[in-house]
Amino acid sequence: MKYCLSIFIVLIVCFSPYAQKFELNKDKNYKLTTIGFYNLENLFDTIVDPNPDLILQDDFTPNGNKNWNTAKYYEKLDNLATVISQIGTEATPDGLAVLGVCEIENRSVLEDLVKVESISSRNYQIVHYDSPDHRGIDVGFLYNPNYFKVTSSKNYKVTIPGDPNWTTRDELLVSGELDGERMHFIICHWPSRRGGEKKSRPKRVIAAKMAKHITDSIQLAEPNAKVIIMGDLNDDPLSPSIKEGLMAKRKWEEVENGELFNPMENLHRKGIGTHFWRDNPNVFDMIIVSSGMVPKNGDFTSYKFYKAKVFSKNFLKQQTGNWKGYPFRTYAGGSYLGGYSDHYPVYMLSVKEVN
């Protein structure tokens, strides 16, 4: 029996209009899916890119500053696949149905990643477009074709009016059917905080408005559409890009039709982090859902949001030194550590009633 998206379980949780918990009838059966996002932290191959404008191309090559080579590349792939193989398996033993990713060099690195033994049996398929970003990194989308069928995809360029030379990562829209239900995924990697949070803030607000525009367009064509925005947003849930750009709400019971619910805000308020900077935990990695994913009046007849989590098992953490407890990354400065990523993955469980 296959379990990944067809495991049948009974869940019992309390329900209150004042608490962000969802009532599931103990006398009914429910089906779970796992949807995730992971910043893969500079997943580059070892081949020199012919584009001279890419600022990281000299670092991640055998003769580059980081002495990046085939052995390190395949160790990185093995490490990342190990993480991906475990995300969400406490709820759906076969793991992720779909996974958004960022900080990848090209499609080729994703093709190598999905072939790693620990996840190869899932037969993940790829959606990818090249972005114009000067670092040479893109976003991408992996999906298990047993459960998700892609019907369309499109990349949206984020630009600043009056500055044609500025570039960042495209925002990727993937639409399809998850177990026969139409869903839309928007994968993002918003501009960094380079130069300071305040100075760089307008760029992330612009990126947020693009994601909101995509979402609004979908909802205009499909009222009550199921839209999931995921990505490394380089901002926290309380930042202007989230609160004003996306206008995402913390409490699901306050979400009206056409609005967005951000379950990551409560994790942020609890001091949980997906990325750390100067001892401060940030929730830069988020999964935000449209009102169509919020269960109104306890209706779980189609897939609805159930729970959001950060995947931060001990093996993903630095065990010693000044950075003990931080994400165990591939490099620290110029020193090779052989870790995973400087971000923890995030994932959400969605649930629906089944016969």
C-alpha positions, 0 to 999 in steps of 0.5 A: 500500500502506498502511503505518501498522500493516501494515508488515512488517519483520524485526527482529534484537535480542539476548536475555538473561534479564538484559537488557530486550531481546526476541528476534525471530527473524530468519527471521520477519516482524513487524508494528509499531504505535505507541501514544503519549501527549502532554501538549498544555499548555493546549490551550484555545479562545478562547471564555469558559466560563460556569463561573465556577469555572474558574481558567484561563478568564480567561487563555485568552481574547482579553481574558485575561491571555495575550491568547489569540486565534484566530491563536495558537490555530490556530498552537498546533493546527498545531504540535501536529499537526506533532508528532503527524504525526511520532511513530513514523514511523521504525517505522510510516510512517503514524504513531500508531494511538492517542494519549492526550492531556491538558490539553485544554479540551473535545472541541471543541479535539480536533475542531479538532486532528484536522482540521489538514492534517498529520494530517487524512488519518488520520481520527482519532476521539475519545473524551472526557468532561468532568472536574470539574477546577478548571483546566478541563482533561480527558484524551482519546483519539484513534484511527485507525479503520483499526486500532483499533475502540472497543467501550466507554469509561468515565470514573472520578472520582478523589476524596479521602475526606472532601473533597468539594470537591477535584477533579482529572482523571478517568481514562479507560478505552477498550477495543477491538480493535487489529488484532482484538486486545482491548486496554484503555487507561487515560489519566491526568493525575494531581494536580500537585505544587502545594504541594510534592512531599511534601505533594501526594504522597498525592493521586497515590497515590490516583490510582495506586490508582484506575488499579491498581483499574481494571487489576485489575478488567480482569485479573480478568475477562480473565486475561492482558489487555493493559492500557496505562496512559499519562499525565502522572503528575506523578511519576517512575518511582521515586516512591511512586505508581508503586512502591507505588501501581501496583507497577510493575516495572523489569525485564520478566523479573520481571513475574508474571501480573497485574503491571505493567512500567514501561519508562520507569524505565530512561529515567529512570535514564539521565537522559532527561526528558519534563519539566524543572523547575529543571534536573532532568529528570523522566519524568512522562509514562509508558506502563506495560503489564500482564503480558499485553503482556510477551513470555514465552518469546519469544512474539510471536504477539500484540501485545507490548511492544517499545520505549519512546521519548521524542519529543524532536527538536530542533525541540521544544527551546528554542534560545536563552536561559536555557531552552535545551534545555528543551521549547519551550512556548507561553508562558514566564511571560506571554510568548508563545513560539509553541512546542509544549508543556512536555512531550515526547511518549512512545510505545511500539512493540508488535510481533507475528509475522505470516505 
